[in-house]
Amino acid sequence: MEATVAERGQITLPKAVRDALGLTKGTVLKVELESGRIVLRKSVDDALSRVRGRFKLPPGVTADDIMRELRGRAPGDPHEF
């Protein structure tokens, strides 16, 4: 894939790239130089800020409950009886 630099230094990322990474209008990208290459990275802070506050846990369920479900119990974690 290729992108052409426009007069004002702008480029358009190919749609396949935008779709694969979930890039939408307003997505923040970090721009870095690595060994003569331009590297664009999706900002994790931006991704988190867009979903923060959009999900509600069911009554009686805590974030700790969800983390236990995803990761398993941690050493020293209280046992359920």
N, CA, C and O atoms as CSV, one atom per row, in Angstrom:
chain,resi,resn,atom,element,x,y,z
A,1,MET,N,N,0.839,-1.178,0.000
A,1,MET,CA,C,0.000,0.000,0.000
A,1,MET,C,C,0.881,1.238,0.000
A,1,MET,O,O,2.009,1.223,0.495
A,2,GLU,N,N,0.348,2.293,-0.559
A,2,GLU,CA,C,1.077,3.555,-0.600
A,2,GLU,C,C,0.171,4.701,-0.188
A,2,GLU,O,O,-1.052,4.622,-0.303
A,3,ALA,N,N,0.793,5.763,0.293
A,3,ALA,CA,C,0.088,7.006,0.585
A,3,ALA,C,C,0.966,8.132,0.075
A,3,ALA,O,O,2.187,8.075,0.216
A,4,THR,N,N,0.369,9.147,-0.511
A,4,THR,CA,C,1.109,10.275,-1.071
A,4,THR,C,C,1.003,11.467,-0.127
A,4,THR,O,O,-0.069,11.766,0.399
A,5,VAL,N,N,2.125,12.139,0.077
A,5,VAL,CA,C,2.135,13.332,0.915
A,5,VAL,C,C,1.566,14.489,0.100
A,5,VAL,O,O,2.035,14.780,-1.000
A,6,ALA,N,N,0.547,15.143,0.655
A,6,ALA,CA,C,-0.102,16.270,-0.014
A,6,ALA,C,C,0.681,17.550,0.234
A,6,ALA,O,O,1.673,17.556,0.962
A,7,GLU,N,N,0.224,18.627,-0.379
A,7,GLU,CA,C,0.917,19.908,-0.321
A,7,GLU,C,C,1.188,20.388,1.097
A,7,GLU,O,O,2.252,20.943,1.369
A,8,ARG,N,N,0.240,20.183,2.000
A,8,ARG,CA,C,0.401,20.659,3.376
A,8,ARG,C,C,0.998,19.601,4.295
A,8,ARG,O,O,0.932,19.744,5.516
A,9,GLY,N,N,1.580,18.540,3.736
A,9,GLY,CA,C,2.221,17.509,4.542
A,9,GLY,C,C,1.269,16.434,5.024
A,9,GLY,O,O,1.664,15.581,5.819
A,10,GLN,N,N,0.034,16.450,4.571
A,10,GLN,CA,C,-0.958,15.477,5.018
A,10,GLN,C,C,-0.897,14.211,4.160
A,10,GLN,O,O,-0.533,14.248,2.984
A,11,ILE,N,N,-1.267,13.092,4.787
A,11,ILE,CA,C,-1.410,11.837,4.051
A,11,ILE,C,C,-2.773,11.237,4.400
A,11,ILE,O,O,-3.339,11.521,5.455
A,12,THR,N,N,-3.278,10.418,3.510
A,12,THR,CA,C,-4.503,9.678,3.778
A,12,THR,C,C,-4.117,8.224,3.942
A,12,THR,O,O,-3.523,7.624,3.046
A,13,LEU,N,N,-4.458,7.657,5.095
A,13,LEU,CA,C,-4.162,6.247,5.326
A,13,LEU,C,C,-5.143,5.402,4.528
A,13,LEU,O,O,-6.329,5.727,4.477
A,14,PRO,N,N,-4.675,4.324,3.904
A,14,PRO,CA,C,-5.581,3.459,3.154
A,14,PRO,C,C,-6.715,2.940,4.043
A,14,PRO,O,O,-6.517,2.672,5.228
A,15,LYS,N,N,-7.888,2.807,3.459
A,15,LYS,CA,C,-9.067,2.370,4.200
A,15,LYS,C,C,-8.838,1.035,4.893
A,15,LYS,O,O,-9.300,0.840,6.017
A,16,ALA,N,N,-8.140,0.124,4.251
A,16,ALA,CA,C,-7.882,-1.183,4.862
A,16,ALA,C,C,-7.109,-1.037,6.173
A,16,ALA,O,O,-7.366,-1.765,7.132
A,17,VAL,N,N,-6.170,-0.103,6.213
A,17,VAL,CA,C,-5.394,0.152,7.426
A,17,VAL,C,C,-6.281,0.766,8.496
A,17,VAL,O,O,-6.257,0.333,9.648
A,18,ARG,N,N,-7.069,1.776,8.122
A,18,ARG,CA,C,-7.974,2.424,9.086
A,18,ARG,C,C,-8.952,1.417,9.671
A,18,ARG,O,O,-9.181,1.394,10.880
A,19,ASP,N,N,-9.528,0.584,8.810
A,19,ASP,CA,C,-10.491,-0.416,9.280
A,19,ASP,C,C,-9.841,-1.447,10.198
A,19,ASP,O,O,-10.408,-1.804,11.231
A,20,ALA,N,N,-8.659,-1.922,9.827
A,20,ALA,CA,C,-7.971,-2.956,10.620
A,20,ALA,C,C,-7.627,-2.460,12.017
A,20,ALA,O,O,-7.634,-3.237,12.972
A,21,LEU,N,N,-7.325,-1.168,12.140
A,21,LEU,CA,C,-6.929,-0.609,13.433
A,21,LEU,C,C,-8.065,0.127,14.146
A,21,LEU,O,O,-7.885,0.631,15.255
A,22,GLY,N,N,-9.227,0.186,13.506
A,22,GLY,CA,C,-10.353,0.879,14.127
A,22,GLY,C,C,-10.140,2.375,14.216
A,22,GLY,O,O,-10.598,3.009,15.166
A,23,LEU,N,N,-9.451,2.951,13.239
A,23,LEU,CA,C,-9.183,4.389,13.244
A,23,LEU,C,C,-10.397,5.127,12.699
A,23,LEU,O,O,-10.879,4.826,11.607
A,24,THR,N,N,-10.882,6.085,13.460
A,24,THR,CA,C,-12.014,6.892,13.041
A,24,THR,C,C,-11.650,8.366,13.188
A,24,THR,O,O,-10.594,8.702,13.724
A,25,LYS,N,N,-12.523,9.233,12.714
A,25,LYS,CA,C,-12.272,10.675,12.819
A,25,LYS,C,C,-11.995,11.032,14.281
A,25,LYS,O,O,-12.765,10.678,15.174
A,26,GLY,N,N,-10.906,11.724,14.508
A,26,GLY,CA,C,-10.556,12.152,15.859
A,26,GLY,C,C,-9.621,11.213,16.600
A,26,GLY,O,O,-9.151,11.549,17.687
A,27,THR,N,N,-9.337,10.033,16.031
A,27,THR,CA,C,-8.401,9.110,16.676
A,27,THR,C,C,-7.024,9.761,16.741
A,27,THR,O,O,-6.544,10.313,15.751
A,28,VAL,N,N,-6.396,9.697,17.901
A,28,VAL,CA,C,-5.067,10.277,18.088
A,28,VAL,C,C,-4.013,9.221,17.768
A,28,VAL,O,O,-4.069,8.094,18.262
A,29,LEU,N,N,-3.052,9.608,16.932
A,29,LEU,CA,C,-1.938,8.727,16.593
A,29,LEU,C,C,-0.651,9.342,17.114
A,29,LEU,O,O,-0.449,10.553,17.014
A,30,LYS,N,N,0.216,8.514,17.667
A,30,LYS,CA,C,1.548,8.947,18.075
A,30,LYS,C,C,2.454,8.815,16.850
A,30,LYS,O,O,2.412,7.792,16.167
A,31,VAL,N,N,3.262,9.819,16.564
A,31,VAL,CA,C,4.176,9.809,15.427
A,31,VAL,C,C,5.593,9.709,15.967
A,31,VAL,O,O,6.022,10.542,16.765
A,32,GLU,N,N,6.321,8.680,15.528
A,32,GLU,CA,C,7.686,8.455,16.007
A,32,GLU,C,C,8.611,8.197,14.828
A,32,GLU,O,O,8.186,7.713,13.779
A,33,LEU,N,N,9.874,8.526,15.019
A,33,LEU,CA,C,10.905,8.185,14.046
A,33,LEU,C,C,11.743,7.061,14.615
A,33,LEU,O,O,12.246,7.160,15.734
A,34,GLU,N,N,11.898,5.983,13.844
A,34,GLU,CA,C,12.708,4.843,14.269
A,34,GLU,C,C,13.587,4.413,13.102
A,34,GLU,O,O,13.094,3.896,12.099
A,35,SER,N,N,14.870,4.628,13.238
A,35,SER,CA,C,15.840,4.214,12.217
A,35,SER,C,C,15.444,4.686,10.823
A,35,SER,O,O,15.462,3.901,9.875
A,36,GLY,N,N,15.090,5.955,10.691
A,36,GLY,CA,C,14.743,6.523,9.392
A,36,GLY,C,C,13.347,6.168,8.901
A,36,GLY,O,O,13.020,6.431,7.743
A,37,ARG,N,N,12.526,5.580,9.749
A,37,ARG,CA,C,11.150,5.229,9.379
A,37,ARG,C,C,10.170,6.051,10.201
A,37,ARG,O,O,10.451,6.414,11.343
A,38,ILE,N,N,9.032,6.336,9.616
A,38,ILE,CA,C,7.946,6.982,10.347
A,38,ILE,C,C,7.065,5.871,10.886
A,38,ILE,O,O,6.611,5.006,10.137
A,39,VAL,N,N,6.825,5.899,12.194
A,39,VAL,CA,C,5.976,4.895,12.830
A,39,VAL,C,C,4.784,5.606,13.445
A,39,VAL,O,O,4.942,6.539,14.232
A,40,LEU,N,N,3.592,5.158,13.082
A,40,LEU,CA,C,2.363,5.696,13.660
A,40,LEU,C,C,1.818,4.662,14.627
A,40,LEU,O,O,1.693,3.487,14.281
A,41,ARG,N,N,1.496,5.092,15.828
A,41,ARG,CA,C,0.933,4.195,16.835
A,41,ARG,C,C,-0.376,4.786,17.341
A,41,ARG,O,O,-0.473,5.982,17.616
A,42,LYS,N,N,-1.372,3.928,17.456
A,42,LYS,CA,C,-2.652,4.346,17.999
A,42,LYS,C,C,-2.449,4.647,19.478
A,42,LYS,O,O,-1.891,3.829,20.211
A,43,SER,N,N,-2.893,5.800,19.910
A,43,SER,CA,C,-2.733,6.201,21.302
A,43,SER,C,C,-3.635,5.363,22.194
A,43,SER,O,O,-4.852,5.365,22.009
A,44,VAL,N,N,-3.070,4.650,23.152
A,44,VAL,CA,C,-3.854,3.832,24.066
A,44,VAL,C,C,-4.744,4.727,24.915
A,44,VAL,O,O,-5.894,4.376,25.182
A,45,ASP,N,N,-4.235,5.870,25.340
A,45,ASP,CA,C,-5.030,6.803,26.144
A,45,ASP,C,C,-6.289,7.214,25.392
A,45,ASP,O,O,-7.368,7.306,25.978
A,46,ASP,N,N,-6.149,7.463,24.088
A,46,ASP,CA,C,-7.294,7.869,23.286
A,46,ASP,C,C,-8.326,6.751,23.216
A,46,ASP,O,O,-9.525,7.003,23.341
A,47,ALA,N,N,-7.873,5.535,23.019
A,47,ALA,CA,C,-8.795,4.401,22.931
A,47,ALA,C,C,-9.536,4.207,24.245
A,47,ALA,O,O,-10.742,3.956,24.249
A,48,LEU,N,N,-8.827,4.320,25.354
A,48,LEU,CA,C,-9.466,4.155,26.655
A,48,LEU,C,C,-10.441,5.281,26.957
A,48,LEU,O,O,-11.512,5.048,27.519
A,49,SER,N,N,-10.075,6.495,26.587
A,49,SER,CA,C,-10.953,7.623,26.901
A,49,SER,C,C,-12.270,7.533,26.136
A,49,SER,O,O,-13.292,8.028,26.612
A,50,ARG,N,N,-12.260,6.908,24.957
A,50,ARG,CA,C,-13.491,6.809,24.187
A,50,ARG,C,C,-14.465,5.795,24.759
A,50,ARG,O,O,-15.670,5.914,24.537
A,51,VAL,N,N,-13.973,4.794,25.493
A,51,VAL,CA,C,-14.893,3.799,26.060
A,51,VAL,C,C,-15.151,3.997,27.542
A,51,VAL,O,O,-16.045,3.364,28.103
A,52,ARG,N,N,-14.382,4.864,28.184
A,52,ARG,CA,C,-14.554,5.086,29.612
A,52,ARG,C,C,-15.971,5.566,29.912
A,52,ARG,O,O,-16.463,6.509,29.294
A,53,GLY,N,N,-16.613,4.910,30.860
A,53,GLY,CA,C,-17.939,5.312,31.284
A,53,GLY,C,C,-19.072,4.819,30.406
A,53,GLY,O,O,-20.227,5.165,30.656
A,54,ARG,N,N,-18.785,4.023,29.386
A,54,ARG,CA,C,-19.835,3.548,28.485
A,54,ARG,C,C,-20.444,2.223,28.913
A,54,ARG,O,O,-21.493,1.830,28.402
A,55,PHE,N,N,-19.806,1.537,29.833
A,55,PHE,CA,C,-20.293,0.224,30.248
A,55,PHE,C,C,-20.669,0.249,31.713
A,55,PHE,O,O,-19.945,0.803,32.540
A,56,LYS,N,N,-21.800,-0.351,32.034
A,56,LYS,CA,C,-22.221,-0.454,33.426
A,56,LYS,C,C,-22.195,-1.922,33.824
A,56,LYS,O,O,-22.611,-2.796,33.063
A,57,LEU,N,N,-21.702,-2.173,35.017
A,57,LEU,CA,C,-21.685,-3.534,35.533
A,57,LEU,C,C,-23.060,-3.872,36.089
A,57,LEU,O,O,-23.769,-2.998,36.588
A,58,PRO,N,N,-23.431,-5.140,35.999
A,58,PRO,CA,C,-24.706,-5.547,36.586
A,58,PRO,C,C,-24.695,-5.288,38.099
A,58,PRO,O,O,-23.628,-5.272,38.713
A,59,PRO,N,N,-25.866,-5.088,38.698
A,59,PRO,CA,C,-25.922,-4.866,40.150
A,59,PRO,C,C,-25.240,-6.011,40.898
A,59,PRO,O,O,-25.448,-7.182,40.581
A,60,GLY,N,N,-24.430,-5.662,41.886
A,60,GLY,CA,C,-23.745,-6.663,42.699
A,60,GLY,C,C,-22.443,-7.181,42.114
A,60,GLY,O,O,-21.755,-7.967,42.766
A,61,VAL,N,N,-22.083,-6.767,40.907
A,61,VAL,CA,C,-20.834,-7.206,40.272
A,61,VAL,C,C,-19.830,-6.064,40.364
A,61,VAL,O,O,-20.150,-4.918,40.046
A,62,THR,N,N,-18.616,-6.384,40.801
A,62,THR,CA,C,-17.572,-5.362,40.923
A,62,THR,C,C,-16.529,-5.544,39.825
A,62,THR,O,O,-16.491,-6.574,39.151
A,63,ALA,N,N,-15.690,-4.536,39.659
A,63,ALA,CA,C,-14.586,-4.635,38.707
A,63,ALA,C,C,-13.653,-5.784,39.109
A,63,ALA,O,O,-13.112,-6.475,38.246
A,64,ASP,N,N,-13.466,-5.987,40.420
A,64,ASP,CA,C,-12.639,-7.106,40.886
A,64,ASP,C,C,-13.222,-8.441,40.440
A,64,ASP,O,O,-12.481,-9.349,40.064
A,65,ASP,N,N,-14.547,-8.563,40.480
A,65,ASP,CA,C,-15.189,-9.795,40.013
A,65,ASP,C,C,-14.874,-10.056,38.546
A,65,ASP,O,O,-14.577,-11.185,38.158
A,66,ILE,N,N,-14.941,-9.017,37.746
A,66,ILE,CA,C,-14.660,-9.151,36.308
A,66,ILE,C,C,-13.204,-9.545,36.095
A,66,ILE,O,O,-12.905,-10.413,35.275
A,67,MET,N,N,-12.292,-8.901,36.839
A,67,MET,CA,C,-10.868,-9.227,36.689
A,67,MET,C,C,-10.589,-10.664,37.102
A,67,MET,O,O,-9.785,-11.339,36.459
A,68,ARG,N,N,-11.235,-11.149,38.163
A,68,ARG,CA,C,-11.056,-12.550,38.568
A,68,ARG,C,C,-11.549,-13.493,37.471
A,68,ARG,O,O,-10.946,-14.532,37.203
A,69,GLU,N,N,-12.642,-13.109,36.857
A,69,GLU,CA,C,-13.202,-13.931,35.785
A,69,GLU,C,C,-12.247,-14.013,34.601
A,69,GLU,O,O,-12.099,-15.067,33.983
A,70,LEU,N,N,-11.597,-12.886,34.288
A,70,LEU,CA,C,-10.681,-12.832,33.154
A,70,LEU,C,C,-9.321,-13.451,33.459
A,70,LEU,O,O,-8.761,-14.168,32.629
A,71,ARG,N,N,-8.795,-13.175,34.645
A,71,ARG,CA,C,-7.417,-13.556,34.965
A,71,ARG,C,C,-7.293,-14.743,35.907
A,71,ARG,O,O,-6.218,-15.333,36.013
A,72,GLY,N,N,-8.365,-15.102,36.588
A,72,GLY,CA,C,-8.263,-16.127,37.619
A,72,GLY,C,C,-7.941,-15.460,38.947
A,72,GLY,O,O,-7.739,-14.248,39.018
A,73,ARG,N,N,-7.899,-16.251,39.969
A,73,ARG,CA,C,-7.619,-15.718,41.300
A,73,ARG,C,C,-6.150,-15.407,41.485
A,73,ARG,O,O,-5.280,-16.130,41.000
A,74,ALA,N,N,-5.884,-14.318,42.196
A,74,ALA,CA,C,-4.508,-13.919,42.518
A,74,ALA,C,C,-4.111,-14.528,43.851
A,74,ALA,O,O,-4.975,-14.815,44.680
A,75,PRO,N,N,-2.820,-14.728,44.071
A,75,PRO,CA,C,-2.385,-15.223,45.383
A,75,PRO,C,C,-2.876,-14.266,46.471
A,75,PRO,O,O,-2.746,-13.048,46.344
A,76,GLY,N,N,-3.438,-14.828,47.536
A,76,GLY,CA,C,-3.935,-14.023,48.638
A,76,GLY,C,C,-5.333,-13.485,48.417
A,76,GLY,O,O,-5.871,-12.791,49.279
A,77,ASP,N,N,-5.929,-13.792,47.282
A,77,ASP,CA,C,-7.290,-13.360,46.966
A,77,ASP,C,C,-8.260,-14.118,47.866
A,77,ASP,O,O,-8.116,-15.330,48.020
A,78,PRO,N,N,-9.249,-13.443,48.467
A,78,PRO,CA,C,-10.176,-14.156,49.341
A,78,PRO,C,C,-10.995,-15.178,48.543
A,78,PRO,O,O,-11.349,-14.946,47.387
A,79,HIS,N,N,-11.282,-16.305,49.183
A,79,HIS,CA,C,-12.063,-17.363,48.541
A,79,HIS,C,C,-13.539,-17.138,48.796
A,79,HIS,O,O,-13.932,-16.635,49.848
A,80,GLU,N,N,-14.356,-17.518,47.815
A,80,GLU,CA,C,-15.796,-17.461,48.009
A,80,GLU,C,C,-16.259,-18.728,48.694
A,80,GLU,O,O,-15.726,-19.806,48.430
A,81,PHE,N,N,-17.249,-18.616,49.575
A,81,PHE,CA,C,-17.788,-19.800,50.250
A,81,PHE,C,C,-19.226,-19.969,49.903
A,81,PHE,O,O,-19.867,-20.910,50.371
